[in-house]
Amino acid sequence: MSLERVQKILAQAGVASRRKAEELITEGLVTINGKPAKLGDKAQWGKDAIKVKGKLLHQKDTPVYWAFYKPKNVICMLSDPQDRPTLGDYLRKIEERVFPIGRLDFTSEGLVLLTNDGDFAEKLQKHKDILRIYHVKVKGHPDSEMLSRLHRSYHEKRLSSSFRPPKKSIKPHSIRVLQSFNNKSLIEVVIQGGGAIDIQVFFEIRGFLVDKITRFALGHLTLLGFRPGEMRRLKSSQVQALLKQPELAQRRWEQDVKTSRPRVAATSTKPKIQPVIKKQIKSNRNESYRQSTEPRQKGSRVGANGHRVRLRAK
């Protein structure tokens, strides 16, 4: 086995993603043969003694993949120093040690992939053809001019470092209104490619008031049939299709656009009554009340037309 960068070895071992592995190295939590590792150091897995937080790194376990519906107000980490709800609270029944691929905001909900395959996680995050679909509920009903703002490129600022660019430009692949409610709208945003994006900031800097954010799909994997807090184990063929067959998600999305209406009229629970009919109903109600309170005349009854009819003596 040839020499490889330490962060790559940690990712392949399932310790963490390569980016997280770089953070572990810079924090001095990784050692090679008893010496603190540095970014750029190389080692040979199986020959060199690589330790993470004092624990010796063993050969990686059998890769596992899980799809998880992260609920709102759950931090997308395995632990949290502020003692907030984390993914670790939902992973106690999983025997393997897994970590999330990418992040999802604390107040957002939606699909998160979990694995112990660091190599797969790195390839997925760097893949340029992966479609990520978000459903964003905003206040109000945006017009065409407001929607056009969402098609503009988004420059995400990052902390400057020697191994990552300071910022990244992201342009949505597609924007459409899925559903309109009484005073809110549901907008679908399709992002193509890897990398993190703050959807809430993306909308707010364009004048939208965000009410709810849901990551609905990653590639061809969707939330259909899921409930918040639910997870399912995925087959290796399902996750490998994300990398080898990204066109599956593209075809499914194009079919959804053709078959579904871009705007769905909000239906009221109480049907509206036309003014003329409403006036007639009110008139009938008044007539019924008048008849019920009017003293009944001897020898008469109310006919079908609402008028009293005198009865003939037999």
Summary of the structure (lengths in Angstrom):
residues: 314
radius of gyration: 30.6
end to end distance: 117.2
largest distance: 120.2
contacts: 837
relative contact order: 0.12
helix: 26%
strand: 27%
